[in-house]
C-alpha cells in the first residue's frame, strides 16, 4: 500500500527531508507540504512537483505527518490538526524538547507519535537523527521513520528519556564544531596565515579527523596519541587546552544545552 507523507511547516530542515525522500525513490505524488506563506508553498510545488495544501487537508489526506515547525508554534499547530487527525495517522515531531506525551494528550487517543531530533547536516545528507517512540508507536512506525530520515543521513534509536542528552550532543553539536573552527581560524590569522588559507587548513583537518573517527574503529584517545609526539607541538597545545579548562567547559556547555531542552519540555520560553 502506498504511504502518503506530509511535511508540515516546510522550512530548511523540512525541505531537506522532502528532497532526501525524493532522491531515495519517493514519488512526489505521494508527498504533501504545508507552509505558512503562499509564496513558499508555490516555491516548493515548483521545485519538487509536490502538492502544497493546508494543515487540515494534510492531516486528512496523509498517512504520516512530519511536524517541523518551531517548538513555540507546536501547540497552535496541534490545535489546528486535532479535529482532523485520525488515530491511525503516524505523527513524527522534529521539535526540540517537546515530549511525545505533549502530542498524545492533544491528538486522538491512541495516535502513534515518534520524536526525532535531527540536525542541520541534513541539508547535505549527513544528518544524525535520534528517534524515540511514544506510547502507541510500534516497530513498524519506527522502521517507517528510519526510512524517511535515513534519506538525509544516519539514524539512531534511543529511549525518550535520553532525547534531551542527544539534543545537547547531536542536535546542537554542529554549532560547537563551527565555533571551534571559527576560533582556530582566528588563531591561524594570529599566527600569520591569511584567513582563507587558515580556513581551508582547519576544515580539511576536521573532515579528515571525522572520517578517521568514523572508519578506523579506534578510540579518540588512541587517535589523539598517534598525533602527539613526546615534547612535540601537539602536546604543548593540549597542555594549554587543559590549563584553560576546555574539557570542563565543553561538559558544562552540553549540560546547559540538555537543561535548556528540558526547560522547553516544561513549557518555559
Protein Blocks (a to p, Z undefined) as FASTA:
>chain_A
ZZddddehiafklmmmmmmmmmnopafklpccddfblklmmmmmmmnopacddfklmmmm
pmbdcdfbdfklmmmmmmmmmmmmcfkbccddfbehiafklmmmmmcehiacddddddfk
lmnopaccdddddfklcfklmmmmmmmmmmnoccddddfklmmmmmmmmmmmmmmmmmmm
mmmmmmmmmnopafklmmmmmmmmmmmmmmmmmmnopafklmmmmmmcghilklmmmmmm
mmnommmmmmmmmmmmmmmmmmmmnopZZ
